[in-house]
Amino acid sequence: MSEGDDGVDDLVEDDQDEDDDEIVFELTDWREDERARLGESLRSSGIDHEGEEGDLVVAEADADRAEAAIEAIEYPDELPVDAGDTAPPEDEGTYEIMSALFVAADRLQHDPDDPLIGGEFDVAAETAGGVGPPYGFDAQVWRQVQELAANVCDQLDEADPDVIARDAAALRQLLSRYV
């Protein structure tokens, strides 16, 4: 069995079973904690699965979602190539919130004295502060984004514009990997 280009072991169709609608993922090199996280992720996504001697067996209809869950564990800091295909529909709003925060930070870094831009940033930061991480976003990095955004909000009325611009640029840079 060869390693696939994306790092996930190649899919193997279960030819020995009469039921051809199952897909087997070879995960023999995974640690127990990784298997446990994958099991939790699959259960929370409603994906029926079985583990057989280091392999994961899922219905063919769930193979794409199972592969996305596998990749999320193998590569926790990366977004899927096309988040629209794998992100849950309710998460699209969270991505838009993150995108709005990115745009607001970008505008603020260039014009930290403008009260309208500061107000837009404040709204975007407050909105982002009230939601969990977008799909594919590391929770620890998202908390860092929220804390930095809140810090910039606190600075808007009192800090030197150069400090605001610097911190807005740092926030924009942090978000640039994801938008």
C-alpha positions as CSV (number, residue, x, y, z in Angstrom):
1,M,0.0,0.0,0.0
2,S,1.5,3.3,-1.0
3,E,1.1,6.7,0.8
4,G,-1.2,9.1,-1.0
5,D,-0.1,12.6,-2.1
6,D,-2.2,14.2,0.7
7,G,-0.6,12.0,3.4
8,V,-3.7,9.9,4.0
9,D,-3.2,6.2,3.4
10,D,-4.8,5.2,0.1
11,L,-8.4,4.0,0.1
12,V,-8.9,0.3,-0.3
13,E,-12.2,-1.1,-1.4
14,D,-13.3,-4.1,0.7
15,D,-13.5,-6.8,-2.1
16,Q,-13.8,-9.6,0.4
17,D,-17.1,-8.4,1.7
18,E,-20.2,-8.9,-0.4
19,D,-21.2,-5.4,0.6
20,D,-19.3,-3.2,-1.9
21,D,-20.5,0.0,-0.4
22,E,-17.8,0.1,2.3
23,I,-14.5,1.9,2.2
24,V,-11.4,1.0,4.3
25,F,-8.9,3.5,5.5
26,E,-5.5,2.1,6.6
27,L,-4.6,3.8,9.8
28,T,-2.2,1.2,11.2
29,D,0.5,3.8,12.0
30,W,-1.9,6.0,14.1
31,R,-1.4,6.4,17.9
32,E,-4.3,5.5,20.2
33,D,-5.0,9.2,21.1
34,E,-5.4,10.0,17.3
35,R,-7.8,7.0,16.9
36,A,-9.8,8.2,19.9
37,R,-10.1,11.8,18.5
38,L,-11.1,10.4,15.1
39,G,-13.7,8.2,16.7
40,E,-15.1,11.2,18.6
41,S,-15.1,13.3,15.4
42,L,-16.9,10.6,13.4
43,R,-19.5,10.0,16.1
44,S,-20.2,13.7,16.4
45,S,-20.6,13.9,12.7
46,G,-23.0,11.0,12.7
47,I,-20.7,8.8,10.6
48,D,-21.1,5.1,11.3
49,H,-17.8,3.4,11.4
50,E,-15.9,0.3,12.6
51,G,-12.3,-0.3,13.5
52,E,-10.7,-3.5,12.3
53,E,-7.0,-4.2,13.1
54,G,-5.9,-0.6,12.6
55,D,-8.2,0.0,9.7
56,L,-11.3,2.3,9.7
57,V,-14.3,1.0,7.8
58,V,-17.1,3.5,6.7
59,A,-19.9,3.4,4.3
60,E,-18.9,4.6,0.8
61,A,-21.5,7.5,1.2
62,D,-19.5,8.8,4.2
63,A,-16.0,8.3,2.7
64,D,-15.4,12.0,1.9
65,R,-16.5,13.2,5.3
66,A,-14.4,10.5,7.0
67,E,-11.4,11.5,4.9
68,A,-11.9,15.1,5.9
69,A,-12.0,14.0,9.6
70,I,-8.8,12.0,9.1
71,E,-7.1,15.0,7.5
72,A,-8.3,17.3,10.3
73,I,-6.5,15.1,12.8
74,E,-3.4,14.6,10.6
75,Y,-3.1,18.3,9.6
76,P,-4.9,20.3,12.4
77,D,-3.6,23.6,11.3
78,E,-4.6,23.4,7.6
79,L,-7.8,24.2,5.9
80,P,-9.2,21.8,3.4
81,V,-8.6,22.7,-0.2
82,D,-12.3,23.5,-0.8
83,A,-13.8,24.3,2.6
84,G,-17.2,24.8,0.9
85,D,-17.4,21.0,0.1
86,T,-16.5,19.8,3.6
87,A,-17.6,22.5,6.1
88,P,-20.9,22.1,7.8
89,P,-23.4,24.6,6.4
90,E,-23.8,26.3,9.8
91,D,-20.1,27.0,9.8
92,E,-20.2,29.3,6.7
93,G,-21.4,32.2,8.9
94,T,-18.3,31.7,11.2
95,Y,-16.0,31.8,8.2
96,E,-17.7,35.1,7.1
97,I,-17.2,36.5,10.6
98,M,-13.5,35.6,10.4
99,S,-13.2,37.1,6.9
100,A,-14.9,40.4,8.1
101,L,-12.4,40.6,11.0
102,F,-9.5,40.1,8.5
103,V,-10.8,43.0,6.3
104,A,-11.4,45.2,9.3
105,A,-7.9,44.6,10.6
106,D,-6.5,45.3,7.2
107,R,-8.3,48.6,7.0
108,L,-7.4,49.6,10.5
109,Q,-3.7,48.9,10.1
110,H,-3.7,51.5,7.2
111,D,-5.9,54.1,8.9
112,P,-5.9,53.7,12.7
113,D,-7.1,57.2,13.3
114,D,-10.4,56.8,11.4
115,P,-13.3,56.4,13.9
116,L,-15.5,54.7,11.3
117,I,-12.9,52.1,10.5
118,G,-12.4,51.7,14.3
119,G,-16.1,51.2,14.8
120,E,-16.2,48.6,12.0
121,F,-13.3,46.8,13.6
122,D,-15.0,46.9,17.0
123,V,-18.1,45.3,15.6
124,A,-16.2,42.6,13.7
125,A,-14.0,41.8,16.8
126,E,-17.1,41.6,19.1
127,T,-18.8,39.3,16.7
128,A,-15.7,37.0,16.3
129,G,-15.4,37.0,20.1
130,G,-18.7,35.3,20.4
131,V,-18.2,32.3,18.2
132,G,-16.2,29.2,18.1
133,P,-13.4,28.5,15.6
134,P,-14.3,28.2,11.9
135,Y,-14.0,24.8,10.3
136,G,-10.4,23.8,10.0
137,F,-9.1,26.5,12.4
138,D,-7.1,25.4,15.4
139,A,-9.0,26.3,18.5
140,Q,-5.9,27.6,20.3
141,V,-5.0,29.9,17.3
142,W,-8.7,31.1,17.2
143,R,-8.4,32.0,20.9
144,Q,-5.3,33.9,20.1
145,V,-7.1,35.8,17.3
146,Q,-10.0,36.6,19.7
147,E,-7.6,37.9,22.4
148,L,-5.6,40.0,20.0
149,A,-8.8,41.5,18.5
150,A,-10.2,42.3,22.0
151,N,-6.8,43.9,22.8
152,V,-7.0,46.1,19.7
153,C,-10.6,47.1,20.6
154,D,-9.4,48.2,24.1
155,Q,-6.7,50.3,22.4
156,L,-9.0,52.1,20.0
157,D,-9.8,55.1,22.2
158,E,-6.5,55.4,24.1
159,A,-3.5,54.0,22.4
160,D,-1.1,55.6,20.0
161,P,-2.2,55.1,16.3
162,D,1.1,53.4,15.6
163,V,0.5,50.8,18.3
164,I,-3.1,50.2,17.0
165,A,-1.7,49.9,13.4
166,R,1.0,47.4,14.6
167,D,-1.4,45.2,16.5
168,A,-4.0,45.3,13.7
169,A,-1.3,44.3,11.2
170,A,-0.3,41.4,13.5
171,L,-4.0,40.2,13.7
172,R,-4.3,40.5,9.9
173,Q,-1.1,38.5,9.5
174,L,-2.4,35.8,11.8
175,L,-5.7,35.6,9.9
176,S,-4.0,35.7,6.4
177,R,-3.3,31.9,6.4
178,Y,-7.1,31.2,6.7
179,V,-8.8,33.7,4.4
